[in-house]
Every structure is written in C-alpha cells, then in structure tokens.
Amino acid sequence: MDMSAISTATTGIISATQRFEKAAASTARNASDGKDILSDLVEQIDSRNAFKANISVLKTADEMLGNLLDIKT
C-alpha cells in the first residue's frame, strides 16, 4: 500500500463534498422556484455514496499502513 491510495481517497472526498454542496444549492434554488428537484436529490445521494466509498478506502489504507508499521517494529 503506498501513499497514492490515501491521496486518491482524499481527492475523492473533496470532490464528493463539492458535488454534494453544488447539488444541495441547486436543490434549494430549484425548490424555491417550483422546479423539479429529483435529479438534484439523486446527485446528492450519488455524491454521498462516493464520499462513503472514499472514506472506506482511506480507512483501509490507514489500517494497512498501521499493520505495516507494526510489522516493521
């Protein structure tokens, strides 16, 4: 396990957060204008799932790095 997994997961978390915030703002704007918000809600769910997936990668990379350090000591 190298540091690229941690870097990739961190980038994914940032991206998912930005997508969620954009979709939430769009939901609020469209709801106040009386427009359909279904696609905005789907994007929020999709970005939340991406966030969770990247958190799982980050946790796994951290555990693997911890195990490697335990082996080296």
N, C-alpha and C positions, 0 to 999 in steps of 0.2 A: 504494500500500500504506500503510495507516495503522496506528496502534498497536493498533487493535482486534483485528487478526489475532493479534498477539503476546499480547494479553491473553486472547483466547479460547482460544488454544492452551495457555497457561499454566494457565488454569482447567480445561481438558480433561485436562491431565497430572495435575493434583492430583486430579481426580475419578476418573480411571482408576487412580491409585495407591491411593486409598481403596477403590475397588471390589475391586481385587486383594487388598489386605490383608484385607478382610472375607471374601472368598471363601477365602483361604488359611486363615484362622482357622476358618471353617466346615468346610473340608476336614479339618483336623486334628481338630476336635471330632467330626465325623461318623465319621471313620475309627476313632477310638478307641472310639466307641460301636457300631461294627459296622454303621453305616448306609451307604446308597448315597451315593457322593461324585461321581457322574458330573456332576450339574448344577453342583456346585461347581467341578469341573475345567473345564467349559465356560465358566463365568463368569470363571475365571482367564484362559483363552485369549482370550475376548472383551475383557476389560479390558486385556490385554497388547497386543492389536491396536489398541485405542483409544489406548493410550499411544504406540505407534509412529506412528499416524496424526497425532497431535497434535505429536509431535516433528518429523515431516516438515513440518507447517505452520509450526512455529516456525523450522526451518532455512530454509525458503523465504522467510519474511518477513524473516529476518535477511539473507539474500543480497540480496533486493530492496532493502532499506534500505541495505545496503552499496553496491549499484550506484547507487542514487540519490545517495548521498553522494559517490561517485566522480565522477558527472556534474556535481555542483554545484561541485566543486573545480577 
